[in-house]
Amino acid sequence: MQAGKYVSGALLAVGLMLAGCGGPTVEDTEAPDLTSREALVPDCTGSTAGTIYYSNAAHTAMVGYMGCGCGRWTRWGQTSSYSSATDLCPKEYPPEV
């Protein structure tokens, strides 16, 4: 009889623990964001500002470009900690390897 109380108590405790961990999920009432991501690309109308990225501090080898140069938003190559601002389109677009 005593063993039955302990087994019943243990089963009740396990049931309460499982119910606490696996309770009903809360539904997300907020609608997903389905707006266009076009706003993330800058408007390059009338702008030629860009950044040229180089492989070293001496700026001897161009490795990437990002900006509004060349009349539109452009990004190619890679970025680096060596860069310079420009308002001209790079001569090599993208550079030949």
C-alpha positions in Angstrom: 0.0 0.0 0.0 2.8 2.4 0.9 4.6 1.5 -2.4 1.5 2.4 -4.4 1.4 5.9 -2.9 5.0 6.4 -3.8 4.6 5.2 -7.3 1.4 7.3 -7.7 3.2 10.3 -6.4 6.2 9.8 -8.7 3.9 9.4 -11.7 2.1 12.5 -10.8 5.4 14.5 -10.4 6.6 13.2 -13.8 3.3 14.1 -15.4 3.4 17.6 -14.0 7.0 18.1 -15.2 6.2 16.9 -18.7 3.1 19.0 -18.9 5.2 22.1 -17.9 7.8 21.5 -20.7 5.4 20.6 -23.4 2.6 23.0 -22.9 0.7 24.6 -25.8 2.7 26.9 -28.1 1.8 30.6 -28.3 0.7 31.6 -31.8 2.5 34.5 -33.4 -0.3 37.0 -34.1 2.0 39.4 -35.9 2.0 39.1 -39.7 5.3 38.3 -41.4 7.2 41.2 -42.9 6.6 40.8 -46.7 7.7 44.3 -47.7 10.3 44.7 -50.4 14.0 44.9 -49.5 14.7 47.4 -52.3 15.1 50.2 -49.8 18.4 48.6 -48.6 20.0 49.6 -51.9 20.9 53.3 -52.0 19.5 55.6 -54.7 22.5 56.4 -56.8 20.7 59.2 -58.8 23.2 62.0 -59.2 25.8 60.3 -57.0 29.2 58.9 -58.0 30.5 58.2 -54.4 32.1 54.9 -53.9 34.8 53.0 -51.9 37.7 51.1 -53.5 39.2 48.3 -51.4 42.9 47.3 -51.6 44.9 44.3 -50.5 47.5 46.3 -48.6 48.2 49.7 -47.0 50.2 50.9 -50.1 47.0 50.6 -52.2 48.8 48.8 -54.9 46.2 46.1 -55.7 42.5 46.7 -55.9 40.4 43.8 -54.5 36.9 45.3 -54.4 34.6 48.2 -55.0 31.3 49.3 -53.4 29.3 52.4 -54.1 27.4 54.5 -56.5 30.2 55.0 -59.0 29.6 54.0 -62.6 26.1 55.4 -62.6 24.4 52.7 -60.4 24.8 50.8 -57.1 27.7 48.4 -57.6 29.5 45.9 -55.4 32.1 43.4 -56.4 35.2 41.7 -55.0 35.9 41.8 -51.3 36.2 44.4 -48.6 39.3 45.0 -46.6 40.6 47.4 -43.9 42.5 49.2 -46.7 40.2 51.5 -48.6 39.8 54.9 -50.1 36.8 57.0 -51.0 36.3 57.9 -54.7 33.9 59.7 -57.0 35.2 58.0 -60.1 34.5 54.6 -61.6 37.4 52.2 -61.2 39.4 51.7 -64.4 39.2 48.0 -64.1 35.6 46.9 -63.5 36.0 44.4 -61.9 39.8 44.1 -61.9 41.3 41.3 -63.9 43.0 38.6 -61.9 
